[in-house]
Amino acid sequence: MLSLTIVVLATLTAGFIVWANDKRHARYGAGLPAGIAVGVAALAWIILMAAGFGYLPGLTWLPWVLPIALGTAAAIAAVVYLGRTRARHDTERLNAVLRS
């Protein structure tokens, strides 16, 4: 369980760093990229541990590094997608309100 705790804390930190570095971070909450990162990382950790990768000599690093990388990538993808779509939707709503 210690490895899951470290994976969750590392991806939580990475999620907050991704949020802080996004120039459109005012469009969505700070917890969203961190939550997505933690969810993906925990799921990847569970799958890798269930597959037995945590106890194979030479592959014990896999359940530590891969979930962190996957969680960070998921947070980046969510931020890129949400930043663009939220900005577009907010602009469309503002234009609709101003026209009426």
C-alpha positions, 0 to 999 in steps of 0.5 A, spaced: 500 500 500 505 504 500 507 504 493 499 506 492 500 512 497 506 514 493 503 514 486 497 518 489 501 523 492 506 524 486 500 524 481 496 529 485 502 534 485 503 533 478 496 535 477 496 541 481 503 543 477 499 542 470 493 546 473 498 552 475 502 552 468 496 552 464 494 559 462 487 558 462 486 555 469 481 560 471 476 556 466 476 550 471 477 548 478 484 546 481 482 540 483 480 537 476 486 535 473 489 533 480 483 528 480 483 526 473 491 524 474 489 521 481 484 517 478 488 514 472 494 513 476 490 509 481 487 505 476 493 503 472 496 501 479 491 497 481 491 493 474 499 493 474 498 490 481 493 485 479 497 483 473 503 481 478 508 486 475 509 489 482 513 482 484 517 481 478 524 482 479 527 487 474 519 490 473 518 492 480 519 499 478 513 499 473 507 500 478 511 506 480 513 510 474 508 508 469 501 510 473 505 517 475 506 518 467 499 516 465 496 520 470 500 526 468 499 525 461 491 524 462 491 531 466 495 534 461 490 532 456 484 534 460 487 541 461 488 542 453 481 539 452 477 543 457 481 549 456 479 550 449 472 548 449 471 552 456 473 558 453 469 557 446 463 555 450 464 561 455 465 566 449 459 563 445 454 564 451 457 571 452 455 573 445 448 570 446 447 574 452 450 580 449 445 579 443 439 578 446 
